[in-house]
């Protein structure tokens, strides 16, 4: 979905909510994919149960830290790379979710600025 140009009017509130919903669904899909990959990795590399793998994946992805000790070399390598991925993913997912909100705010401020310049 294209965003409006800075010279165009601000999108209506229902259109904005639809856009926000689409971005939220995409951010949710990224979260689901990240947790899924982490759960699979911890299950196979660290030999954790499915529930513990899911818990570990969620805790690492949100930046809370590990909850289980990694005993094998493969588990430690996976956990390290998943932690690096999680740091980037967390920031990226946050940016995707807030993009339409920030765009709308900046667009409103730009439109108000343009209107003020026209009035002078």
C-alpha positions, 0 to 999 in steps of 0.5 A, a space after each residue: 500500500 502506497 503512502 500519501 505524498 507530503 503534498 497530498 492530504 492526510 489519509 482519513 482515520 479509517 484508512 489510517 487504521 486499515 494501514 496500521 492493521 496491515 502493518 501490525 499483521 506483517 509485524 505479527 508474521 515477523 514475530 511468529 516466524 522469529 519465534 518459530 525458527 528459535 523454537 525449532 533451533 532450540 529443540 534440535 540444537 539444545 535438546 530442550 522440550 518444545 515448551 522450553 524451546 518456545 519459552 527460551 525463544 520468546 525470552 531471547 527474542 524480547 531481550 530478557 535473556 536465556 533461561 536454560 544453559 546451553 551444554 553442547 557447542 552446536 547449541 551455544 553457536 545457535 544460541 549466539 546467532 539467534 541472539 544476534 538475529 533477535 536484536 536486529 529483529 526486535 528493532 526491525 519489528 518495532 520499526 515496522 509496527 510504528 512506521 504508519 504512526 510516525 508517518 502520519 505524525 510527520 505528515 500532519 506536521 508537514 501539512 500544518 507547516 505548508 498551510 501556515 506558509 500559505 496563510 502568510 
